[in-house]
Amino acid sequence: MKADHIIKNAKIFTSNQSAPQATALAVKDGKFVYVGDESGLKDYEGTVTDLGGKFIMPGIIDSHVHVTIGVAFDYVNLGIRLGPLGKQESLKFIADYIKEHPGEKCYRFMVERIYLGGEDFSKEELDAICPDSELILLEGECHSNWVNSRVLERMGITDDTPDPVPGLAYYVRKDGHLTGNSYETASWPILFDGVNDLTDEQIDASIQRWIEFSRKAGVSAVFDAGFPEHNPVHERMYERLCEMDRQGKLPIYIDGCYVLTRPSKMHEALDEVRRFHRKFNSEHLKVHTLKIFMDGTLKIETAAMVTPYEDTGAKGTTAFRPEQVAEILKSLNEAGLDLHVHTVGEASSRVVLDGVELARKELGDKYRVKVTCAHLEVQDDADLPRFAQLGVFANFTPWWHFGGGPGVFSFMLGEKRATHMYRCGTAWRSGALVAWSSDNVAYGDFMTWSPYLGMEIGMTRQVTAKTRAPEYCITPAPNPQPEEMMSVEEMLLGYTINGARQLGIESAKGSIAAGKDADFLVFDNNLLEAESEGFSQNAPAQVYIGGKKVN
């Protein structure tokens, strides 16, 4: 048989359990036609490349990213980041800045809640230092913000505006009146104000930056986790991606979604995800997943807990109940669609697992939905075995795993939970289907989008001087949890075949096997023998997607 590429003398990590290693492969018409030892190459004709022992692995699958939010953040002003200032020092800094820069339409700053010592800003305090312009203070993770009256008036937010999800996504009120502070999806229209006005050219330019990064990093497929509360602009961006695909400019496969954030829109979202499924079906963009935001984040204590937070005694709130999850699953099952859920806290994943259990009990052998719980920062002991038992994917964001521990979260979680976070090793050993992701929302320099950073921290649980990571990624109190450290083989599998299984594309991608898409990466060094510390410095020398070299 005539082949387009024939490679020998390579160290091939196939991610194929039945044949995990090989030394030779052949590619024809964008597919692997042979994978094995060099003796099998006798049946193939063509130019043979001797790799001299270089390392080959499948293309990377990042199974939870935010392509469309990344575009938006290219055009959102996050403002001036304030240092470790208390409330009064922050107000003084902001007031001084406004005096020195008068006349601006909107002033934006970013502040970490942890520096405020439990205090909050009020709209009256912000009005006092900025009465004539809009003033927005973003919380460090952008899951909350504080604004003055000018912002509330222009956005049409009043004392009578209902909370999107009471207890989770809401406007903080005092004596029935808005304070100017909002959480989660209540705050995101303010954060992303204006993104509906982006031009096609702006959208395309940002997407092209992401494509170039993905090519260089060897990312061949992703799950895009959507743009909550902004489905119209999210749809526009998918339209641009489809147009790029028609023009042959989108080599990266994108598994897309439609986002649901509040129970009141459940039935609308089920109709919309079906519509997205019909509308977006190009070669490299398909939609077959409903994404739900079940809870929030740990930093601002909107993550839902089984055991109360130590500092407040509160547990947080989930957006949906198990019965509602089961209803959603039955509808998705009928439509042949899947479910992906943001689950940071232990109660949020428990609700999903309970909902899956209810749906499986009712549907029996007819149940077909792939369900993924993403992030899983804190898990209850009782729930960890249930992922494997119920066939629910456990999706972790390993580059986060350098954090946590008693130096950061013990005041809110208590010592035990703070020292037992990000329990991916336990989940893996239980037999759960574990996949890895970067969960990035802003493109920037793409440093934290790197799968090799995720692999390093997944193995080491820390950031060292050898790690290629942003300056803010400093381990404040090393908490390596040896039982949760992963091996390099496990990191590679989670970024390849397990990600493909989560996306439902394992018949075409995720491993190097005859008949699959010829997505593969060539490294000058053997990743299986590379040092864990500094693993983030790795990058493929050659990237092939569909048998074509793209870098």
C-alpha positions as CSV (number, residue, x, y, z in Angstrom):
1,M,0.0,0.0,0.0
2,K,1.2,3.5,-0.8
3,A,1.4,5.6,2.3
4,D,1.7,9.4,2.8
5,H,4.0,9.1,5.8
6,I,6.0,6.2,7.1
7,I,7.9,6.6,10.4
8,K,10.3,4.1,12.0
9,N,12.7,4.0,14.9
10,A,10.4,6.0,17.2
11,K,9.3,5.6,20.8
12,I,5.5,5.7,20.4
13,F,3.2,6.1,23.4
14,T,0.0,5.1,21.8
15,S,-2.6,5.6,24.6
16,N,-4.0,2.3,23.3
17,Q,-4.4,-0.1,26.2
18,S,-4.2,-3.2,23.9
19,A,-0.9,-2.0,22.4
20,P,0.5,0.7,24.6
21,Q,3.9,1.1,22.8
22,A,5.1,0.9,19.2
23,T,8.2,1.9,17.1
24,A,6.7,2.5,13.7
25,L,3.6,3.9,12.0
26,A,2.2,4.7,8.6
27,V,-0.4,7.3,7.6
28,K,-2.6,7.5,4.5
29,D,-5.3,10.1,3.7
30,G,-5.1,11.6,7.2
31,K,-5.6,8.2,9.1
32,F,-3.2,5.8,10.7
33,V,-3.1,2.7,8.6
34,Y,-0.4,0.9,10.6
35,V,0.9,1.1,14.1
36,G,3.4,-1.5,15.4
37,D,6.9,-2.6,15.1
38,E,9.1,-2.0,12.0
39,S,8.6,-5.5,10.6
40,G,5.0,-4.5,9.6
41,L,6.3,-1.6,7.4
42,K,7.1,-4.1,4.6
43,D,3.5,-3.8,3.4
44,Y,3.8,0.0,2.8
45,E,5.5,2.1,0.2
46,G,6.7,5.7,0.4
47,T,9.3,7.9,1.9
48,V,10.5,6.5,5.3
49,T,11.5,8.9,8.1
50,D,13.9,7.5,10.7
51,L,13.2,9.4,13.9
52,G,16.3,8.2,15.6
53,G,14.4,7.2,18.8
54,K,12.4,10.4,19.2
55,F,9.1,10.3,21.2
56,I,5.6,10.3,19.7
57,M,2.3,10.6,21.5
58,P,-1.3,11.3,20.4
59,G,-2.6,14.8,19.9
60,I,-3.6,16.5,23.2
61,I,-7.3,16.7,24.1
62,D,-8.1,19.5,26.6
63,S,-11.5,18.5,27.8
64,H,-12.7,21.7,29.5
65,V,-11.7,25.1,28.1
66,H,-13.5,28.4,27.3
67,V,-12.8,29.3,23.7
68,T,-15.6,31.8,23.4
69,I,-15.1,33.5,26.8
70,G,-11.4,33.8,25.8
71,V,-12.4,35.9,22.8
72,A,-14.5,38.1,25.1
73,F,-11.6,38.6,27.6
74,D,-9.4,39.9,24.7
75,Y,-11.7,42.9,24.7
76,V,-12.7,43.3,28.4
77,N,-10.9,45.8,30.5
78,L,-10.2,44.1,33.8
79,G,-8.8,47.3,35.3
80,I,-5.9,48.0,37.6
81,R,-5.1,45.1,40.0
82,L,-4.8,46.3,43.5
83,G,-2.2,44.8,45.8
84,P,-2.7,43.4,49.3
85,L,-4.6,46.4,50.5
86,G,-7.4,46.5,53.1
87,K,-10.7,48.2,52.4
88,Q,-9.8,51.7,53.4
89,E,-6.4,51.6,51.6
90,S,-8.2,50.3,48.5
91,L,-10.7,53.1,48.6
92,K,-8.0,55.7,49.0
93,F,-6.0,54.3,46.1
94,I,-9.1,54.4,43.9
95,A,-10.0,57.9,44.9
96,D,-6.5,59.2,44.3
97,Y,-6.4,57.5,40.9
98,I,-9.7,59.1,39.9
99,K,-8.5,62.5,41.0
100,E,-5.3,62.1,38.9
101,H,-7.3,60.8,35.8
102,P,-10.5,62.8,35.8
103,G,-13.2,62.5,33.2
104,E,-13.1,58.8,32.3
105,K,-16.4,57.2,31.4
106,C,-15.7,54.1,33.5
107,Y,-13.0,53.2,36.0
108,R,-12.2,49.5,36.6
109,F,-10.1,47.9,39.3
110,M,-9.5,44.3,40.5
111,V,-9.2,43.3,44.2
112,E,-8.9,40.0,46.0
113,R,-11.5,39.5,48.6
114,I,-9.0,37.8,51.0
115,Y,-7.3,41.2,51.4
116,L,-10.5,42.9,52.6
117,G,-10.6,41.0,55.9
118,G,-14.3,40.2,55.6
119,E,-15.3,43.7,54.8
120,D,-17.3,44.7,51.7
121,F,-17.6,47.9,49.6
122,S,-21.0,49.6,49.3
123,K,-22.3,51.5,46.4
124,E,-22.6,54.6,48.7
125,E,-18.9,54.4,49.4
126,L,-18.1,54.0,45.8
127,D,-20.5,56.9,44.9
128,A,-18.7,59.1,47.3
129,I,-15.4,58.8,45.5
130,C,-16.8,58.5,42.0
131,P,-20.2,60.2,41.7
132,D,-20.1,61.2,38.0
133,S,-18.6,58.1,36.2
134,E,-19.1,54.4,36.4
135,L,-16.9,52.5,38.9
136,I,-16.5,48.7,38.9
137,L,-14.3,46.6,41.2
138,L,-13.9,43.1,40.0
139,E,-13.2,40.3,42.5
140,G,-10.0,38.4,41.6
141,E,-11.6,35.4,40.0
142,C,-14.2,37.6,38.2
143,H,-17.1,35.6,39.9
144,S,-18.2,38.7,41.9
145,N,-18.0,42.5,41.7
146,W,-18.8,45.8,43.4
147,V,-20.2,48.7,41.5
148,N,-21.5,52.2,42.1
149,S,-25.0,53.6,41.4
150,R,-24.1,54.7,37.9
151,V,-23.5,51.1,36.8
152,L,-26.7,49.8,38.4
153,E,-28.8,52.6,36.7
154,R,-27.4,51.9,33.2
155,M,-27.7,48.2,33.5
156,G,-31.3,48.5,34.8
157,I,-30.6,46.7,38.0
158,T,-33.0,47.8,40.8
159,D,-34.1,46.7,44.3
160,D,-36.8,44.7,42.5
161,T,-34.5,42.8,40.1
162,P,-34.9,39.1,41.0
163,D,-31.8,37.1,41.8
164,P,-30.9,34.6,39.0
165,V,-30.3,31.8,41.6
166,P,-31.0,32.8,45.2
167,G,-28.1,31.9,47.4
168,L,-25.7,31.3,44.5
169,A,-26.1,34.0,41.9
170,Y,-27.6,37.0,43.5
171,Y,-27.5,40.8,44.3
172,V,-26.4,41.5,47.8
173,R,-29.1,43.5,49.6
174,K,-29.3,45.3,53.0
175,D,-32.7,46.1,54.3
176,G,-34.1,45.2,50.9
177,H,-31.8,47.6,49.1
178,L,-29.0,46.9,46.6
179,T,-25.5,47.3,48.1
180,G,-23.8,47.3,44.7
181,N,-22.2,43.8,45.3
182,S,-23.3,40.9,43.1
183,Y,-22.2,37.2,42.8
184,E,-21.8,34.7,40.0
185,T,-24.2,35.0,37.0
186,A,-25.7,38.1,38.6
187,S,-22.4,39.8,38.1
188,W,-21.3,38.6,34.7
189,P,-23.4,40.9,32.6
190,I,-21.5,43.7,34.2
191,L,-18.1,42.1,33.7
192,F,-18.8,41.4,30.0
193,D,-20.8,44.6,29.2
194,G,-20.3,45.4,25.6
195,V,-19.1,42.0,24.2
196,N,-22.3,41.7,22.2
197,D,-20.9,44.6,20.0
198,L,-17.8,42.7,19.0
199,T,-17.2,42.7,15.2
200,D,-16.6,39.6,13.2
201,E,-13.1,40.8,12.6
202,Q,-12.4,41.1,16.3
203,I,-13.8,37.6,17.0
204,D,-11.8,36.1,14.1
205,A,-8.6,37.7,15.2
206,S,-8.8,36.3,18.7
207,I,-9.8,32.9,17.6
208,Q,-6.9,32.8,15.2
209,R,-4.5,33.6,18.2
210,W,-6.0,30.6,20.0
211,I,-5.6,28.3,17.0
212,E,-2.0,29.3,16.6
213,F,-1.3,28.5,20.3
214,S,-3.1,25.1,19.9
215,R,-1.1,24.2,16.9
216,K,2.2,24.9,18.6
217,A,1.2,23.1,21.8
218,G,-0.2,20.1,20.0
219,V,-3.8,20.5,21.1
220,S,-5.9,18.7,18.5
221,A,-9.3,18.7,20.2
222,V,-11.1,20.5,23.1
223,F,-14.4,20.7,24.9
224,D,-15.6,24.3,24.9
225,A,-17.5,24.8,28.2
226,G,-19.4,27.8,26.9
227,F,-20.2,31.4,27.9
228,P,-22.8,31.6,30.7
229,E,-25.5,34.2,30.5
230,H,-24.1,35.2,27.1
231,N,-25.5,32.6,24.8
232,P,-26.3,35.0,21.9
233,V,-22.6,36.2,21.5
234,H,-21.5,32.6,22.2
235,E,-23.6,31.5,19.2
236,R,-22.1,34.3,17.1
237,M,-18.7,33.0,17.9
238,Y,-19.7,29.5,16.9
239,E,-20.9,30.9,13.6
240,R,-17.5,32.4,13.1
241,L,-15.8,29.1,13.9
242,C,-18.1,27.4,11.4
243,E,-17.1,29.9,8.8
244,M,-13.4,29.4,9.5
245,D,-14.0,25.6,9.2
246,R,-15.7,26.1,5.8
247,Q,-12.6,28.0,4.7
248,G,-10.3,25.3,5.9
249,K,-8.9,27.5,8.7
250,L,-10.0,25.5,11.8
251,P,-7.8,22.5,12.2
252,I,-8.7,22.0,15.9
253,Y,-11.7,19.9,16.7
254,I,-14.1,21.7,19.1
255,D,-16.8,19.9,21.0
256,G,-19.2,22.7,21.9
257,C,-22.1,23.2,24.2
258,Y,-25.1,25.4,25.2
259,V,-25.0,26.8,28.8
260,L,-27.7,26.6,31.5
261,T,-27.3,28.6,34.7
262,R,-30.7,28.8,36.3
263,P,-33.7,26.4,36.8
264,S,-36.1,28.9,35.4
265,K,-34.5,28.5,32.0
266,M,-34.2,24.7,32.1
267,H,-36.8,23.9,29.4
268,E,-35.6,26.7,27.2
269,A,-32.0,25.5,27.4
270,L,-33.1,21.9,26.5
271,D,-34.7,23.3,23.4
272,E,-31.7,25.5,22.6
273,V,-29.1,22.7,23.0
274,R,-31.1,20.7,20.5
275,R,-31.1,23.6,18.1
276,F,-27.3,24.1,18.6
277,H,-26.9,20.4,17.9
278,R,-28.7,20.8,14.5
279,K,-27.1,24.1,13.6
280,F,-23.4,23.4,14.4
281,N,-22.3,20.3,12.7
282,S,-19.2,21.2,10.6
283,E,-16.1,19.0,10.3
284,H,-14.4,20.5,13.3
285,L,-17.2,22.0,15.4
286,K,-20.1,19.9,16.8
287,V,-22.5,20.5,19.7
288,H,-24.0,17.6,21.6
289,T,-23.7,18.8,25.2
290,L,-25.6,20.9,27.7
291,K,-23.4,22.6,30.2
292,I,-24.7,23.5,33.7
293,F,-23.2,25.8,36.3
294,M,-24.1,23.9,39.5
295,D,-22.2,26.1,42.0
296,G,-19.5,28.7,42.2
297,T,-16.0,29.0,43.5
298,L,-14.1,28.4,46.8
299,K,-12.5,31.8,47.1
300,I,-15.8,33.6,47.5
301,E,-17.5,30.6,49.2
302,T,-20.2,30.1,46.5
303,A,-19.0,26.5,46.0
304,A,-21.7,24.2,47.5
305,M,-20.6,22.1,50.5
306,V,-21.9,19.0,52.3
307,T,-20.1,20.1,55.5
308,P,-20.5,23.8,56.3
309,Y,-17.7,26.4,55.8
310,E,-15.7,26.8,59.0
311,D,-15.7,30.6,59.0
312,T,-19.4,31.3,58.2
313,G,-21.3,28.1,59.0
314,A,-23.0,28.3,55.6
315,K,-23.0,25.5,53.0
316,G,-23.6,27.4,49.8
317,T,-26.3,26.5,47.3
318,T,-26.6,24.3,44.2
319,A,-28.4,25.7,41.2
320,F,-30.4,22.5,40.7
321,R,-31.8,19.6,42.8
322,P,-31.2,15.9,42.1
323,E,-34.7,15.6,40.7
324,Q,-34.2,18.4,38.3
325,V,-30.9,16.8,37.1
326,A,-32.7,13.6,36.5
327,E,-35.4,15.3,34.5
328,I,-32.7,17.0,32.4
329,L,-30.9,13.7,31.9
330,K,-34.0,12.0,30.7
331,S,-34.6,14.7,28.1
332,L,-30.9,14.6,27.0
333,N,-31.1,10.8,26.8
334,E,-34.1,11.0,24.5
335,A,-32.2,13.5,22.3
336,G,-28.9,11.6,22.3
337,L,-27.1,14.5,24.0
338,D,-24.7,14.7,26.9
339,L,-24.2,16.7,30.1
340,H,-21.2,18.6,31.5
341,V,-21.4,20.2,34.9
342,H,-19.3,22.8,36.8
343,T,-18.9,21.2,40.2
344,V,-16.3,22.8,42.5
345,G,-17.8,21.9,45.9
346,E,-18.6,18.5,47.4
347,A,-22.4,19.1,47.4
348,S,-22.6,20.1,43.8
349,S,-21.1,16.9,42.5
350,R,-23.3,14.9,45.0
351,V,-26.4,16.5,43.4
352,V,-25.2,15.4,40.0
353,L,-24.4,11.9,41.1
354,D,-27.8,11.6,42.9
355,G,-29.5,12.8,39.7
356,V,-27.6,10.3,37.6
357,E,-28.6,7.6,40.0
358,L,-32.3,8.6,39.7
359,A,-32.2,8.7,35.9
360,R,-30.4,5.4,35.6
361,K,-32.8,3.7,37.9
362,E,-35.8,5.0,35.8
363,L,-34.3,4.4,32.3
364,G,-32.4,1.2,33.0
365,D,-30.6,-0.2,29.9
366,K,-32.0,2.8,27.8
367,Y,-29.7,5.2,29.7
368,R,-27.0,6.6,27.4
369,V,-26.0,10.1,28.6
370,K,-22.3,10.8,29.1
371,V,-22.1,12.9,32.3
372,T,-19.0,14.9,33.3
373,C,-18.3,16.7,36.6
374,A,-15.6,19.3,36.2
375,H,-13.1,20.8,38.6
376,L,-13.9,18.8,41.8
377,E,-11.8,20.8,44.1
378,V,-13.4,19.4,47.3
379,Q,-15.0,15.9,47.5
380,D,-16.7,14.0,50.2
381,D,-15.3,10.5,51.0
382,A,-18.7,8.9,50.4
383,D,-19.0,10.2,46.9
384,L,-15.6,9.4,45.3
385,P,-16.4,5.7,44.6
386,R,-19.7,6.8,43.0
387,F,-18.0,8.2,39.8
388,A,-16.9,4.8,38.8
389,Q,-20.1,3.1,40.0
390,L,-22.3,5.5,38.0
391,G,-20.0,5.9,35.0
392,V,-19.6,9.7,35.5
393,F,-16.4,11.3,34.2
394,A,-14.3,13.1,36.8
395,N,-12.6,16.1,35.0
396,F,-9.9,17.8,37.0
397,T,-7.9,21.0,36.2
398,P,-4.4,19.9,37.3
399,W,-2.6,23.2,37.0
400,W,-4.7,24.4,40.0
401,H,-3.4,21.6,42.1
402,F,-0.3,23.5,43.4
403,G,-2.7,25.6,45.5
404,G,-5.0,24.8,48.4
405,G,-3.8,23.3,51.6
406,P,-3.7,24.7,55.1
407,G,-2.0,27.9,54.0
408,V,-4.9,29.0,51.9
409,F,-8.2,27.3,52.6
410,S,-8.1,26.0,56.2
411,F,-9.9,29.0,57.6
412,M,-12.9,28.3,55.4
413,L,-12.7,24.5,55.0
414,G,-11.0,23.3,58.2
415,E,-7.7,21.5,58.4
416,K,-8.9,18.1,57.1
417,R,-10.6,19.2,54.0
418,A,-8.0,21.8,53.2
419,T,-5.3,19.1,53.2
420,H,-7.4,16.7,51.1
421,M,-8.3,18.8,48.0
422,Y,-8.1,17.9,44.3
423,R,-8.4,14.1,44.9
424,C,-7.6,13.0,41.4
425,G,-5.4,10.1,42.4
426,T,-8.1,8.6,44.6
427,A,-10.6,9.0,41.8
428,W,-8.3,7.3,39.3
429,R,-7.6,4.4,41.6
430,S,-11.3,3.9,42.2
431,G,-11.7,3.1,38.5
432,A,-13.3,6.4,37.6
433,L,-12.9,7.8,34.1
434,V,-10.5,10.8,34.8
435,A,-9.7,13.4,32.2
436,W,-7.6,16.6,32.4
437,S,-8.3,20.2,31.4
438,S,-7.0,23.7,31.7
439,D,-10.3,25.6,32.2
440,N,-8.9,28.9,31.1
441,V,-11.1,31.8,30.3
442,A,-8.6,34.4,29.1
443,Y,-6.1,34.0,26.3
444,G,-3.4,36.4,27.4
445,D,0.0,34.7,26.8
446,F,-1.6,31.2,26.9
447,M,0.9,30.1,29.6
448,T,-1.7,28.5,31.8
449,W,-3.4,26.9,28.8
450,S,-0.3,24.7,28.3
451,P,-1.1,21.0,28.8
452,Y,2.5,20.5,29.9
453,L,2.0,22.9,32.8
454,G,-1.0,20.8,33.8
455,M,1.0,17.6,33.5
456,E,3.9,18.9,35.7
457,I,1.6,20.1,38.5
458,G,-0.5,17.0,38.2
459,M,2.7,15.0,39.0
460,T,4.3,17.4,41.5
461,R,1.5,19.3,43.1
462,Q,3.7,22.3,43.4
463,V,5.3,25.2,41.4
464,T,9.1,25.4,41.6
465,A,11.8,27.6,40.0
466,K,11.8,25.2,37.1
467,T,8.1,25.5,36.3
468,R,7.0,27.6,33.4
469,A,4.1,29.3,35.0
470,P,2.9,32.9,35.7
471,E,4.5,34.7,38.7
472,Y,1.3,34.5,40.7
473,C,1.5,30.7,40.6
474,I,3.6,30.4,43.8
475,T,2.9,27.5,46.2
476,P,2.1,29.4,49.4
477,A,2.2,26.3,51.6
478,P,3.3,23.1,49.8
479,N,0.7,20.4,50.2
480,P,1.8,17.7,47.8
481,Q,-0.5,14.9,49.0
482,P,1.6,12.1,47.6
483,E,-1.4,9.8,47.3
484,E,-2.9,12.3,44.8
485,M,0.3,12.8,42.6
486,M,-0.1,11.3,39.2
487,S,2.4,9.5,37.0
488,V,3.5,10.8,33.6
489,E,1.6,7.9,32.0
490,E,-1.6,8.8,33.8
491,M,-1.2,12.4,32.8
492,L,-0.7,11.5,29.2
493,L,-3.7,9.1,29.2
494,G,-6.0,11.7,30.8
495,Y,-5.0,14.3,28.2
496,T,-5.5,11.8,25.3
497,I,-7.8,8.8,25.3
498,N,-9.7,9.6,28.4
499,G,-10.4,13.1,27.0
500,A,-11.6,11.5,23.8
501,R,-13.9,9.2,25.7
502,Q,-15.4,12.1,27.6
503,L,-16.1,13.9,24.3
504,G,-17.4,10.7,22.7
505,I,-14.8,10.8,19.9
506,E,-12.7,7.8,21.0
507,S,-13.4,6.0,17.7
508,A,-11.5,8.7,15.8
509,K,-9.1,10.4,18.3
510,G,-7.3,10.0,21.5
511,S,-4.9,7.2,20.7
512,I,-2.5,6.1,17.9
513,A,-4.2,3.1,16.3
514,A,-5.0,2.0,12.8
515,G,-8.2,3.6,11.5
516,K,-8.0,6.7,13.7
517,D,-7.2,10.3,12.7
518,A,-3.5,10.8,12.4
519,D,-3.1,13.4,15.2
520,F,0.3,13.0,16.7
521,L,3.1,14.9,18.3
522,V,6.9,14.4,17.9
523,F,9.2,15.4,20.7
524,D,13.0,15.5,20.7
525,N,13.1,14.1,24.2
526,N,11.3,11.1,25.7
527,L,8.5,12.4,27.9
528,L,8.2,9.2,29.8
529,E,11.8,9.8,31.1
530,A,11.6,13.6,31.5
531,E,12.0,15.1,35.0
532,S,8.7,16.0,36.6
533,E,10.0,19.4,37.8
534,G,10.3,21.5,34.8
535,F,8.0,19.3,32.7
536,S,6.1,22.4,31.7
537,Q,9.1,23.5,29.6
538,N,8.4,20.7,27.1
539,A,6.9,21.4,23.7
540,P,6.5,19.3,20.6
541,A,9.0,19.7,17.8
542,Q,6.4,18.6,15.2
543,V,2.6,18.6,15.3
544,Y,0.5,16.6,12.9
545,I,-3.3,16.9,12.8
546,G,-5.1,14.7,10.3
547,G,-1.7,13.6,8.9
548,K,-0.7,17.2,8.0
549,K,2.1,19.0,9.8
550,V,0.6,22.2,11.2
551,N,3.5,23.8,13.2
